[in-house]
């Protein structure tokens, strides 16, 4: 892909381009905790969006997408382009301009090897590689946290997706062999060790699309807010479930609908699982960390109810297989992937078993995506 991007740029726009990369991400623990101002634990992966860029002397920026085999010429001082892929780049430039930056016209070619439709945040990778490249090429002086916010605001204001900041943060701040414990309230972060020697991280894509994810996301968010409002009547300083302990939740349980109680319980327990899991990583206890992944899936399936039979099926096989440290659904739910940490010696037989049993049960073959925890946004020499 990198060679193809370089060749396409030279063919279309000549020599002199600089090349950048920004990765997709996985999330090890901490699902549906971001909008409750809790913790998440993402890591950048070894699959990225790559972008070649060079300033031009004109008034239009010339953009070429390798994946779509399409070209769009954009006046960055004019209206938003109709093509969504070009709108990501346009949006990043607009958000930079809001912060006082001057971004002259440029030529760029981009493409990637982030698998589409697997919940690995290829859109955030495109926003981040665009922001990182433009910031460096034009010496704008923005830091990585600025660029993460610019990416998030691009989603909000130009794509219409009210996402959190986890995806952009992971794409920019990732480091090989480390995951990011991000506090979604303060935006403070800690890089935690993640280098389970002799184990692989693999995603098993259920091939089920998230048909309920957006509507049910709003329902879950509202249910959590109901729980916060009930507890807030009795205790000061309760602004989110981040401020609520299990003792506090149980004290006022009788005032809540049972479903609201279970939603809140999941979020509070998930935050604690993440904290405990990070301590396990510090101690090098990957078996304990894996148990927290299984616990996360159980909570998402039974208390938060955002799993589905296909995801549960895969996670159950993982739980019953020696050599699988942990497995859990990843992402918004109702489809998508199960992330697994699997012993090298077990890997082939485990993948074969999952594919065989899943195909028999659901008449579709799951997609297998191996990932390695890698570095965040960077310039490529």
C-alpha positions as CSV (number, residue, x, y, z in Angstrom):
1,X,0.0,0.0,0.0
2,X,2.8,2.4,0.9
3,X,4.5,1.8,-2.5
4,X,1.2,2.2,-4.3
5,X,0.6,5.6,-2.6
6,X,4.0,6.8,-3.5
7,X,3.7,5.7,-7.1
8,X,0.2,7.3,-7.4
9,X,1.4,10.5,-6.0
10,X,4.4,10.8,-8.3
11,X,2.3,9.9,-11.3
12,X,-0.4,12.5,-10.5
13,X,1.5,15.3,-8.8
14,X,5.2,14.8,-9.2
15,X,8.1,14.3,-6.8
16,X,8.6,15.7,-3.3
17,X,5.8,14.3,-1.3
18,X,6.2,13.5,2.4
19,X,4.6,10.3,3.7
20,X,2.7,9.8,7.0
21,X,0.8,7.0,8.7
22,X,-1.8,6.9,11.5
23,X,-3.2,3.6,12.7
24,X,-6.5,2.1,13.5
25,X,-7.2,0.9,17.1
26,X,-8.5,-1.9,19.3
27,X,-10.0,-1.5,22.8
28,X,-9.0,-4.1,25.3
29,X,-11.4,-3.2,28.1
30,X,-13.7,-0.3,28.8
31,X,-16.8,-0.3,26.5
32,X,-19.7,2.2,26.8
33,X,-17.7,3.9,29.6
34,X,-16.5,6.9,27.6
35,X,-19.8,8.8,27.6
36,X,-20.2,8.0,31.3
37,X,-16.8,9.8,31.8
38,X,-15.0,6.6,32.8
39,X,-11.9,4.8,31.5
40,X,-11.0,3.1,28.3
41,X,-8.0,1.0,27.4
42,X,-7.3,1.3,23.6
43,X,-4.2,0.4,21.7
44,X,-3.0,1.5,18.3
45,X,-2.5,-1.4,15.8
46,X,-0.2,-2.3,13.0
47,X,-2.7,-1.4,10.3
48,X,-2.9,2.3,9.2
49,X,-4.1,4.9,6.8
50,X,-1.1,6.2,4.8
51,X,-1.0,9.7,3.3
52,X,1.4,11.4,0.9
53,X,1.3,15.2,0.8
54,X,3.0,18.2,-0.7
55,X,1.9,21.9,-0.9
56,X,0.9,23.1,-4.3
57,X,0.9,26.6,-5.8
58,X,-2.8,26.8,-6.6
59,X,-6.0,27.6,-4.8
60,X,-7.5,24.1,-4.8
61,X,-6.3,21.1,-2.8
62,X,-6.2,18.0,-5.0
63,X,-7.2,14.8,-3.1
64,X,-6.9,11.3,-4.4
65,X,-8.3,8.2,-2.6
66,X,-6.5,5.0,-3.6
67,X,-9.3,2.9,-2.0
68,X,-12.1,4.6,-3.9
69,X,-9.9,5.3,-7.0
70,X,-11.4,8.8,-7.0
71,X,-10.2,12.4,-7.2
72,X,-11.7,15.5,-5.7
73,X,-10.5,19.1,-6.1
74,X,-11.5,21.1,-3.0
75,X,-11.5,24.8,-2.2
76,X,-10.7,24.7,1.5
77,X,-12.2,28.2,1.8
78,X,-15.4,27.0,0.0
79,X,-18.2,24.6,0.6
80,X,-17.9,21.1,2.0
81,X,-17.4,18.4,-0.7
82,X,-20.2,15.9,-1.3
83,X,-17.9,12.9,-1.1
84,X,-17.7,11.7,2.5
85,X,-14.1,10.6,2.3
86,X,-13.1,14.1,1.1
87,X,-15.2,15.6,3.9
88,X,-12.9,14.1,6.5
89,X,-9.9,16.0,5.1
90,X,-12.0,19.1,4.5
91,X,-13.3,19.0,8.1
92,X,-9.8,18.6,9.6
93,X,-8.6,21.7,7.7
94,X,-11.7,23.7,8.8
95,X,-11.1,22.8,12.5
96,X,-7.5,23.8,12.2
97,X,-8.6,27.2,10.7
98,X,-11.0,27.7,13.6
99,X,-7.8,27.5,15.8
100,X,-6.1,30.2,13.9
101,X,-4.1,28.1,11.5
102,X,-3.4,29.0,7.9
103,X,-3.4,26.0,5.6
104,X,-2.4,26.7,2.0
105,X,-3.6,24.3,-0.8
106,X,-1.9,20.9,-1.1
107,X,-1.9,17.7,-3.0
108,X,-2.5,14.4,-1.3
109,X,-2.9,10.7,-2.0
110,X,-4.1,8.3,0.7
111,X,-5.1,4.7,1.3
112,X,-4.9,2.1,4.0
113,X,-4.8,-1.5,5.2
114,X,-7.2,-1.0,8.1
115,X,-10.0,-3.6,7.5
116,X,-13.2,-1.8,6.8
117,X,-16.4,-2.6,8.7
118,X,-14.6,-4.3,11.6
119,X,-14.8,-1.4,14.1
120,X,-11.1,-0.5,13.9
121,X,-11.7,3.2,13.4
122,X,-10.4,3.8,9.9
123,X,-12.2,7.1,9.9
124,X,-10.3,8.3,13.0
125,X,-7.1,7.1,11.4
126,X,-7.8,9.3,8.3
127,X,-8.6,12.3,10.4
128,X,-5.4,11.8,12.5
129,X,-3.0,11.2,9.6
130,X,-4.4,14.3,7.8
131,X,-4.1,16.5,10.9
132,X,-0.6,15.1,11.8
133,X,0.7,15.6,8.3
134,X,-0.7,19.1,7.7
135,X,0.5,20.2,11.2
136,X,4.0,19.1,10.4
137,X,4.1,20.3,6.7
138,X,3.0,23.8,7.6
139,X,4.6,23.9,11.0
140,X,1.3,24.8,12.8
141,X,2.6,24.0,16.3
142,X,-0.4,21.9,17.4
143,X,0.2,19.1,19.8
144,X,-1.2,15.6,19.7
145,X,-4.1,16.3,22.1
146,X,-5.1,19.3,19.9
147,X,-5.1,17.0,16.8
148,X,-7.2,14.4,18.7
149,X,-9.8,17.0,19.4
150,X,-9.7,18.3,15.8
151,X,-10.4,14.8,14.6
152,X,-13.3,14.4,17.0
153,X,-14.8,17.7,16.0
154,X,-14.4,16.8,12.4
155,X,-16.7,13.8,13.1
156,X,-19.2,16.0,15.0
157,X,-19.3,19.0,12.7
158,X,-18.7,17.6,9.2
159,X,-19.7,13.9,9.3
160,X,-22.5,14.0,11.8
161,X,-21.2,11.4,14.2
162,X,-21.2,12.5,17.9
163,X,-18.3,10.2,18.8
164,X,-16.1,10.3,21.9
165,X,-12.4,10.9,21.7
166,X,-11.0,7.4,22.3
167,X,-10.4,6.5,18.6
168,X,-8.5,9.7,17.7
169,X,-6.5,9.5,21.0
170,X,-5.4,6.0,20.4
171,X,-4.4,6.7,16.8
172,X,-2.2,9.6,17.9
173,X,-0.8,8.5,21.2
174,X,-0.3,4.8,20.6
175,X,3.1,3.1,21.2
176,X,4.3,-0.3,20.4
177,X,3.9,-2.7,23.3
178,X,1.7,-0.3,25.2
179,X,-2.0,0.4,25.7
180,X,-3.5,3.7,26.7
181,X,-5.5,4.1,29.9
182,X,-7.5,7.2,29.1
183,X,-9.5,9.0,31.6
184,X,-12.5,10.3,29.6
185,X,-13.3,13.0,32.2
186,X,-9.9,14.7,32.6
187,X,-8.3,13.5,29.3
188,X,-5.3,12.4,31.3
189,X,-3.7,9.2,30.1
190,X,-1.1,6.6,31.2
191,X,0.7,4.2,28.9
192,X,0.4,0.7,30.3
193,X,2.6,-2.2,29.3
194,X,1.0,-4.7,26.9
195,X,3.5,-7.2,25.6
196,X,2.2,-10.8,26.3
197,X,5.2,-12.8,25.0
198,X,4.0,-16.0,23.3
199,X,0.5,-14.6,22.6
200,X,-1.4,-13.1,19.7
201,X,-4.1,-10.5,19.6
202,X,-6.8,-11.6,17.1
203,X,-10.1,-10.2,16.1
204,X,-12.9,-12.5,15.1
205,X,-15.4,-10.6,13.0
206,X,-18.9,-12.0,13.4
207,X,-19.9,-10.5,10.0
208,X,-23.0,-9.2,11.8
209,X,-23.7,-5.5,11.1
210,X,-24.6,-3.1,13.9
211,X,-28.3,-2.5,12.9
212,X,-29.4,-1.6,16.4
213,X,-26.2,0.0,17.6
214,X,-27.0,3.7,17.0
215,X,-30.6,3.6,18.4
216,X,-29.8,1.4,21.3
217,X,-26.7,3.5,22.1
218,X,-29.0,6.5,22.8
219,X,-31.3,4.3,24.9
220,X,-28.3,3.1,27.1
221,X,-27.0,6.6,27.5
222,X,-30.4,7.8,28.6
223,X,-30.8,4.9,31.1
224,X,-27.4,5.7,32.7
225,X,-28.5,9.4,33.0
226,X,-31.6,8.3,34.8
227,X,-29.5,6.4,37.3
228,X,-27.3,9.4,37.8
229,X,-30.2,11.8,38.4
230,X,-31.7,9.5,41.0
231,X,-28.5,9.3,43.0
232,X,-27.9,13.0,42.5
233,X,-31.0,13.7,44.5
234,X,-29.3,12.3,47.6
235,X,-25.6,13.0,47.1
236,X,-23.8,16.1,46.1
237,X,-21.3,16.3,43.2
238,X,-22.8,13.4,41.2
239,X,-22.4,14.4,37.6
240,X,-21.9,11.0,35.9
241,X,-21.5,7.3,36.8
242,X,-17.8,8.0,37.3
243,X,-18.9,9.6,40.6
244,X,-21.0,6.7,41.8
245,X,-19.7,3.7,43.8
246,X,-21.4,0.3,43.9
247,X,-22.3,0.9,47.6
248,X,-24.0,4.2,46.5
249,X,-25.8,2.5,43.7
250,X,-27.1,-0.3,45.9
251,X,-28.2,2.2,48.6
252,X,-30.7,3.8,46.1
253,X,-31.5,0.7,44.1
254,X,-35.1,0.6,45.3
255,X,-35.8,3.9,43.6
256,X,-34.7,2.6,40.2
257,X,-36.1,0.5,37.5
258,X,-34.2,-2.8,37.5
259,X,-33.0,-2.3,34.0
260,X,-31.6,1.2,34.9
261,X,-29.8,-0.5,37.9
262,X,-28.2,-3.1,35.7
263,X,-27.0,-0.6,33.2
264,X,-25.4,1.5,35.9
265,X,-23.9,-1.6,37.6
266,X,-22.2,-2.6,34.4
267,X,-20.5,0.8,33.9
268,X,-19.3,1.0,37.5
269,X,-18.0,-2.5,37.4
270,X,-16.4,-2.0,34.0
271,X,-14.4,0.9,35.3
272,X,-13.2,-1.2,38.2
273,X,-12.3,-4.1,35.9
274,X,-10.2,-1.7,33.8
275,X,-8.3,-0.4,36.8
276,X,-7.7,-3.9,38.1
277,X,-6.7,-5.0,34.6
278,X,-4.1,-2.3,34.4
279,X,-2.6,-3.3,37.7
280,X,-2.5,-6.9,36.3
281,X,-0.6,-5.6,33.3
282,X,1.9,-3.8,35.5
283,X,2.4,-7.0,37.5
284,X,2.8,-9.0,34.3
285,X,-0.2,-11.1,35.2
286,X,-1.8,-11.6,31.8
287,X,-4.0,-14.5,33.0
288,X,-5.7,-12.1,35.4
289,X,-6.0,-9.4,32.7
290,X,-7.7,-12.0,30.4
291,X,-10.2,-12.8,33.2
292,X,-11.1,-9.2,33.2
293,X,-11.8,-9.3,29.5
294,X,-14.2,-12.3,30.0
295,X,-15.8,-10.3,32.8
296,X,-16.3,-7.4,30.5
297,X,-18.0,-9.5,27.9
298,X,-20.3,-11.0,30.6
299,X,-21.3,-7.5,31.7
300,X,-21.9,-6.2,28.2
301,X,-24.0,-9.3,27.4
302,X,-26.1,-9.7,30.5
303,X,-26.2,-6.3,32.2
304,X,-25.8,-3.8,29.4
305,X,-27.4,-6.1,26.8
306,X,-25.5,-4.9,23.8
307,X,-24.1,-8.3,22.6
308,X,-25.9,-10.7,20.3
309,X,-26.0,-14.5,20.0
310,X,-23.1,-14.5,17.4
311,X,-20.7,-12.6,19.7
312,X,-21.7,-14.6,22.7
313,X,-21.1,-17.8,20.7
314,X,-17.5,-16.8,19.9
315,X,-16.7,-15.6,23.4
316,X,-18.0,-18.8,24.9
317,X,-15.7,-20.9,22.7
318,X,-12.8,-18.7,23.9
319,X,-13.8,-19.2,27.5
320,X,-13.7,-23.0,27.1
321,X,-10.4,-23.1,25.2
322,X,-7.1,-23.6,27.1
323,X,-4.7,-21.0,25.9
324,X,-7.2,-18.3,25.3
325,X,-6.5,-15.8,28.0
326,X,-9.4,-13.5,27.3
327,X,-12.2,-12.7,24.8
328,X,-14.8,-10.0,24.7
329,X,-17.0,-8.2,22.2
330,X,-15.5,-4.9,21.1
331,X,-17.3,-1.8,20.1
332,X,-20.9,-0.5,20.2
333,X,-22.4,-4.0,20.1
334,X,-25.1,-5.9,18.2
335,X,-22.4,-7.3,15.9
336,X,-18.9,-6.6,15.0
337,X,-15.8,-8.3,16.5
338,X,-14.7,-10.3,19.4
339,X,-11.1,-9.5,20.5
340,X,-9.1,-12.4,21.8
341,X,-5.7,-12.9,23.4
342,X,-4.5,-16.4,22.4
343,X,-1.4,-18.5,23.1
344,X,0.7,-19.0,20.0
345,X,0.5,-22.8,20.5
346,X,-3.3,-22.7,20.6
347,X,-3.8,-20.2,17.9
348,X,-4.3,-22.3,14.8
349,X,-6.5,-24.9,16.4
350,X,-8.6,-22.2,18.1
351,X,-9.2,-20.3,14.9
352,X,-10.0,-23.5,13.0
353,X,-12.5,-24.5,15.7
354,X,-14.2,-21.1,15.8
355,X,-14.5,-20.9,12.0
356,X,-15.8,-24.4,11.7
357,X,-18.4,-24.2,14.5
358,X,-19.5,-20.6,13.7
359,X,-20.0,-21.5,10.0
360,X,-22.0,-24.5,10.9
361,X,-24.1,-22.5,13.4
362,X,-24.7,-19.4,11.4
363,X,-24.0,-20.3,7.8
364,X,-21.4,-17.6,7.4
365,X,-17.6,-17.7,7.8
366,X,-16.2,-15.2,10.3
367,X,-13.3,-12.9,9.2
368,X,-10.0,-13.3,11.1
369,X,-7.9,-10.2,11.7
370,X,-4.6,-10.5,13.4
371,X,-3.3,-7.3,14.9
372,X,-0.2,-6.2,16.8
373,X,-0.2,-3.3,19.2
374,X,1.9,-0.6,17.4
375,X,2.9,3.0,17.1
376,X,0.6,6.0,16.7
377,X,0.7,8.8,14.1
378,X,4.1,9.4,12.6
379,X,6.1,10.4,9.5
380,X,7.6,7.6,7.5
381,X,11.1,8.0,6.1
